[in-house]
Amino acid sequence: MAKIVVIDFETTGLSPNLGDRATEVAAVIVEDNNIIGRYQSLMNAGVTIPFYIQQLTGISNAMVRKAPSPQKVMQELADF
């Protein structure tokens, strides 16, 4: 069976044209119904996370304050 990568993003909203950005990404590699690799990182996109999104995702502004940049995280994800 082929390997499948499942990727999930948490964001500040659904409108990138209005400034919404990703705050977290997670990925798993699945082969033969087994998870064989995992990646997860918060990211600091330099935008404020609205309170209702903090409540929904559990990700606060304080949590992403010292997180790596989206560019660094996306490169790590691509390498993964």
VMD Tcl script that draws the C-alpha trace (Angstrom):
set ca {
  {0.00 0.00 0.00}
  {1.18 3.55 -0.73}
  {2.13 5.97 1.97}
  {-0.41 8.70 2.67}
  {0.32 11.99 4.41}
  {-2.55 13.60 6.33}
  {-2.07 17.31 7.12}
  {-4.18 19.50 9.41}
  {-3.92 23.25 9.97}
  {-5.27 25.47 12.73}
  {-5.81 29.07 11.65}
  {-6.95 32.45 12.89}
  {-9.95 32.22 10.55}
  {-11.01 31.21 7.05}
  {-10.17 34.38 5.10}
  {-6.49 34.67 4.11}
  {-7.36 37.65 1.91}
  {-8.52 39.42 5.10}
  {-5.35 38.55 7.01}
  {-6.18 35.17 8.56}
  {-3.11 32.98 8.96}
  {-2.08 29.50 10.10}
  {-1.12 29.07 13.76}
  {-0.38 25.33 13.85}
  {0.22 22.44 11.49}
  {0.30 18.73 12.19}
  {0.96 15.83 9.83}
  {1.12 12.07 10.00}
  {2.45 9.56 7.51}
  {0.25 6.46 7.24}
  {1.36 3.20 5.65}
  {-0.59 -0.05 5.81}
  {-2.99 1.55 8.34}
  {-0.08 2.36 10.68}
  {1.21 5.81 11.58}
  {4.91 5.71 10.75}
  {5.76 9.39 11.20}
  {4.47 12.49 12.98}
  {5.15 16.22 12.72}
  {3.58 19.09 14.66}
  {4.49 22.73 15.21}
  {2.93 25.97 16.29}
  {3.90 28.96 14.17}
  {4.06 32.68 14.69}
  {2.50 34.39 11.69}
  {2.70 37.79 13.35}
  {-1.06 38.23 13.69}
  {-3.30 38.33 16.74}
  {-5.42 35.25 17.34}
  {-9.03 36.32 17.96}
  {-10.48 35.29 21.32}
  {-13.15 33.03 19.78}
  {-10.44 31.19 17.81}
  {-8.40 30.80 21.01}
  {-11.45 29.23 22.64}
  {-12.05 26.97 19.63}
  {-8.47 25.75 19.11}
  {-6.94 26.17 22.55}
  {-4.06 28.07 20.92}
  {-3.30 31.41 22.56}
  {-1.27 34.41 21.49}
  {1.17 33.58 24.30}
  {1.67 30.08 22.89}
  {2.69 31.31 19.43}
  {4.70 34.32 20.60}
  {8.00 32.40 20.60}
  {7.01 29.84 17.94}
  {9.01 29.64 14.70}
  {7.99 31.56 11.57}
  {5.63 30.00 9.02}
  {8.52 29.88 6.52}
  {10.63 27.78 8.89}
  {7.72 25.51 9.80}
  {6.69 24.96 6.17}
  {10.27 24.03 5.26}
  {10.39 21.57 8.15}
  {7.05 20.12 7.01}
  {8.30 19.77 3.43}
  {11.44 18.02 4.70}
  {9.27 15.72 6.83}
}
mol new
graphics top color blue
foreach p $ca { graphics top sphere $p radius 0.5 }
foreach p [lrange $ca 0 end-1] q [lrange $ca 1 end] { graphics top cylinder $p $q radius 0.2 }
display resetview
